[in-house]
Amino acid sequence: MQQRIRQAGLPECNEVGRLFNEYRMFYNQNADIDAARQYIKERMERHDSVILVAETDVESDQGKDDCNGMPSSHGLSCTGFVQLYPSFSSVSMGPIWVLNDLYVHPDYRQKGIARKLLQAAKQLASERGVLRISLSTELTNTQAQALYESEGYAQDTKFMYYELNV
C-alpha cells in the first residue's frame, strides 16, 4: 500500500469534510456531515488553515470514492488529514502553526499514515519559514503522545495553558 501526502484544495473539501466529521465523532461530537463539509470548505476558501491529505493506494477497493469524491478508478482514497492553523509568536516575532486536527480513518491506522502527515507538516512548515508547530492532545491519548514524541514533539514544561469558553 502506497501513501501520498499533499496539500488539499477545494476539489477535496467533500472528502476532507467526511474525514473531519469522523474526527469530530471520535471526540464525542454528533455527526453532521453537511456542517463538517461546510466548515472545511470555509477554511479552504478563506485560507484560514493548511490541510494536508493522505491519499492511499487502495487498488483492492475499486469503486470507493477518491479524494475528489468521484468513484475511484485509479485506486486512490483519502485516508487521513492534518489541519494546521497559522498564528504568530509575539516573543519570537514570527509565524507558528497550531496543529489542531490529525485523523486517520480506522481502516488505515497503524500503517504509518499519521507519521507521514506529521512529517509532511514539518517539512511544509520549514519551507514556509514557520518557527514551530504546537499541538495539544487528551491526557489519556497515550498512543498519540507516543507518536508525537517519536517525531520530536516535546511536552511543554515551562508554560501552563488556560482556556476561557465564551
Buried (B, 14 or more C-beta within 10 A) or exposed (E): EEBEBEEBEEEBBBBBBBBBBBBBEEEEEEEEEEBBBEBBBEBBEEEEBBBBBBBBBBEEBEEEBBBBBEEBEEBBBBBBBBBBBBEEEEEEEEBBBBBEBBBBBEEBBEBBBBBBBBBBBBEBBEEEEBBBBBBEBEEEEEEBBEBBEEBEBEEEEEEEEEEEEE
